[in-house]
Each structure stands twice: as C-alpha cells, then as structure tokens.
C-alpha cells in the first residue's frame, strides 16, 4: 500500500508496520496501550495541523498590528513542537508508531486543515482558535481515557500540554477581542 511519492527501504529494514501496537516495556497491556496510542495519534495529528497552520500564519501575516501576533505565533508553534515530540515518544514507548506524514495525519485528523491560500489576520486567528478548542476538548477526553486505563504517565504528559494549549488559546482570544486588531469591514 505504498504511494509513488513514498520511499520504502524494503521489508528487511521494516521494524514495525504503521498503525500497529506491539508489547511495550511499560507493562501496560497491549489492548490498553492500543487505545491510548490511537488517542495520542489523534492528538499528534491535531498538533501537526495546528503547528503547520500557525507557521503558515507566521510566514504570511501582514498589517500594522501584526508584530505581537507574529511573535506569539512563533512561540506557540515552538510549544506545539515540544508537545508533539513528547507525545510521539510516548506513543513509541507504548508500543505504537507515532503518526507521521500526510496520510497518517489525515487518517487521524480531529479538525479540518486550512486551505493553502493566504487569509486576512482575523479569520486566520479565528481558525486557529477553533483548532485550539478542538485540541483542548480532545486532550481532556484523552486524559480521562488514559486515567481510566491506568496510564498515569500519559495523564501527566497530556495535562501539562493541555495547560499550555489552553493558555495559548486564551491569548488568541485576547487578540480577537473587540478592542484589538482592526476589522477589515470597518
């Protein structure tokens, strides 16, 4: 099931197939680990989507009020990258394969991907806020799932990143407040 744009180094190099979960050294049973891996891969997909969206906005935003927003977007993307790394490492520790590449991200995507066009500042941030809200709700559900399955390390990891994502979402809300950012319809 390889597409022409994918490189396959050969079966002898394959260590684990995508979308599988093997026994792990953490002694979490495979069924529970598989459920957590599925949840974390959805989180990774959302983080990838939002990261790329923030980077796109960082690269393309223009206007007289854009400097503080651009600085925020750069820092927020860095925080998402840190979360992605820690969660991907956890997926691997649980015996799974972290979501990677466009096909895997699309398979687990919890939100829509913004089109490739460049949009005005306010609609861009509104879409970012929507993506943050989706991630916050999903992460809360996954904290509960990991707790239910007895995976307290994953609970701690997700809670830490949930706090950061909630804080960043609140900052986006501040940028979108009525007394900030010039509206183009005025």
C-alpha positions as CSV (number, residue, x, y, z in Angstrom):
1,X,0.0,0.0,0.0
2,X,2.7,2.4,-1.0
3,X,2.0,5.6,-3.0
4,X,4.5,6.7,-5.6
5,X,5.8,9.6,-3.5
6,X,6.7,7.3,-0.6
7,X,10.1,5.7,-0.2
8,X,10.1,2.1,1.0
9,X,13.5,0.9,2.1
10,X,12.4,-2.8,1.8
11,X,10.9,-5.4,4.0
12,X,14.3,-6.4,5.5
13,X,14.5,-2.8,7.0
14,X,11.0,-2.8,8.4
15,X,10.9,-2.8,12.3
16,X,7.2,-2.2,12.8
17,X,4.2,-1.6,10.5
18,X,2.3,1.6,10.7
19,X,-0.9,1.5,12.8
20,X,0.2,-1.5,14.9
21,X,0.9,-1.8,18.6
22,X,3.4,-4.3,19.9
23,X,4.1,-5.3,23.5
24,X,5.8,-2.5,25.5
25,X,8.4,-2.3,28.3
26,X,6.0,-0.2,30.4
27,X,3.9,-3.3,31.2
28,X,0.7,-1.7,30.1
29,X,-1.3,-4.5,28.4
30,X,-1.4,-4.3,24.6
31,X,-5.2,-3.7,24.4
32,X,-5.0,-0.7,26.8
33,X,-1.8,0.6,25.1
34,X,-3.5,0.3,21.7
35,X,-6.4,2.5,22.9
36,X,-4.0,5.1,24.3
37,X,-1.9,5.0,21.1
38,X,-5.0,5.6,19.0
39,X,-5.9,8.6,21.2
40,X,-2.4,10.0,21.2
41,X,-2.1,9.7,17.4
42,X,-5.3,11.8,17.1
43,X,-3.6,14.3,19.4
44,X,-0.5,14.2,17.3
45,X,-2.5,14.8,14.1
46,X,-4.2,17.8,15.6
47,X,-0.9,19.2,16.9
48,X,0.7,18.8,13.5
49,X,-2.2,20.5,11.8
50,X,-2.3,23.4,14.2
51,X,1.6,23.7,14.1
52,X,1.6,24.0,10.3
53,X,-1.3,26.4,10.4
54,X,0.4,28.7,12.9
55,X,3.7,28.5,10.9
56,X,1.8,29.4,7.7
57,X,0.2,32.4,9.5
58,X,3.6,33.4,11.0
59,X,5.1,33.4,7.5
60,X,2.3,35.3,5.7
61,X,0.5,37.7,8.1
62,X,0.7,41.4,7.2
63,X,-0.6,44.6,8.6
64,X,0.1,47.3,11.1
65,X,-0.9,45.3,14.1
66,X,0.8,42.1,13.2
67,X,4.1,42.2,15.1
68,X,2.8,40.9,18.5
69,X,0.7,38.3,16.8
70,X,3.7,37.1,14.7
71,X,5.8,36.8,17.9
72,X,3.1,34.9,19.6
73,X,2.6,32.5,16.6
74,X,6.4,31.7,16.6
75,X,6.5,30.9,20.3
76,X,3.2,29.0,20.2
77,X,4.4,26.8,17.3
78,X,7.6,26.0,19.3
79,X,5.4,24.9,22.2
80,X,3.3,22.7,19.9
81,X,6.5,21.2,18.5
82,X,7.7,20.3,22.0
83,X,4.3,18.7,22.8
84,X,4.4,16.7,19.5
85,X,7.9,15.4,20.4
86,X,6.9,14.3,23.9
87,X,3.7,12.7,22.8
88,X,5.3,10.9,19.8
89,X,8.0,9.5,22.1
90,X,5.2,8.3,24.5
91,X,3.4,6.5,21.5
92,X,6.6,4.7,20.7
93,X,7.2,3.7,24.4
94,X,3.6,2.3,24.4
95,X,4.5,0.0,21.5
96,X,2.9,2.1,18.8
97,X,4.1,4.0,15.7
98,X,3.6,7.8,16.1
99,X,1.5,9.3,13.4
100,X,3.7,10.8,10.7
101,X,3.3,12.1,7.2
102,X,0.3,13.5,5.4
103,X,-1.6,10.2,5.1
104,X,-1.3,9.3,8.8
105,X,-2.2,12.8,9.8
106,X,-5.3,12.8,7.5
107,X,-6.3,9.4,8.8
108,X,-6.4,10.7,12.4
109,X,-7.2,14.4,11.8
110,X,-9.6,15.8,14.5
111,X,-10.1,19.0,12.6
112,X,-10.1,20.5,9.2
113,X,-6.9,21.7,7.5
114,X,-6.9,25.3,6.4
115,X,-6.6,25.8,2.7
116,X,-3.3,26.7,1.2
117,X,-4.3,30.3,0.3
118,X,-3.3,33.2,2.4
119,X,-6.1,34.8,4.5
120,X,-6.5,38.0,6.5
121,X,-5.3,38.2,10.1
122,X,-8.7,38.0,11.9
123,X,-10.1,35.0,10.0
124,X,-6.7,33.2,10.3
125,X,-6.7,33.7,14.1
126,X,-10.4,32.6,14.3
127,X,-9.5,29.4,12.6
128,X,-6.5,28.9,14.9
129,X,-8.8,29.4,17.9
130,X,-11.2,26.8,16.5
131,X,-8.3,24.4,16.2
132,X,-7.2,25.1,19.7
133,X,-10.7,24.5,21.0
134,X,-10.8,21.1,19.2
135,X,-7.5,20.1,20.7
136,X,-8.4,21.2,24.2
137,X,-11.7,19.2,24.2
138,X,-9.9,16.1,22.7
139,X,-7.0,16.3,25.2
140,X,-9.4,16.4,28.1
141,X,-11.1,13.3,26.8
142,X,-7.8,11.6,26.4
143,X,-6.6,12.5,29.9
144,X,-9.8,10.7,31.2
145,X,-9.1,7.7,28.9
146,X,-5.5,7.3,30.0
147,X,-6.6,7.6,33.6
148,X,-9.3,5.0,33.1
149,X,-6.7,2.7,31.6
150,X,-4.2,3.2,34.4
151,X,-1.6,5.1,32.3
152,X,-0.8,7.9,34.7
153,X,2.4,8.9,32.9
154,X,0.3,9.7,29.8
155,X,-2.1,11.6,32.0
156,X,0.7,13.8,33.3
157,X,2.1,14.4,29.9
158,X,-1.3,15.4,28.4
159,X,-2.2,17.5,31.4
160,X,1.0,19.5,31.1
161,X,0.4,20.2,27.4
162,X,-3.3,20.8,27.9
163,X,-2.4,23.7,30.3
164,X,-0.1,25.2,27.7
165,X,-2.6,24.8,24.9
166,X,-5.4,26.4,27.0
167,X,-3.1,29.3,27.8
168,X,-2.3,29.8,24.1
169,X,-6.0,29.6,23.2
170,X,-6.7,32.3,25.7
171,X,-4.0,34.5,24.2
172,X,-5.6,34.1,20.8
173,X,-8.9,35.1,22.3
174,X,-7.3,38.3,23.6
175,X,-6.0,39.1,20.1
176,X,-9.6,38.6,18.7
177,X,-11.2,40.8,21.4
178,X,-13.3,43.7,20.0
179,X,-10.8,46.3,21.0
180,X,-7.9,44.7,19.3
181,X,-7.0,44.0,15.6
182,X,-8.5,46.3,13.0
183,X,-11.6,44.8,11.4
184,X,-11.5,44.9,7.6
185,X,-15.3,45.6,7.3
186,X,-15.0,49.0,9.1
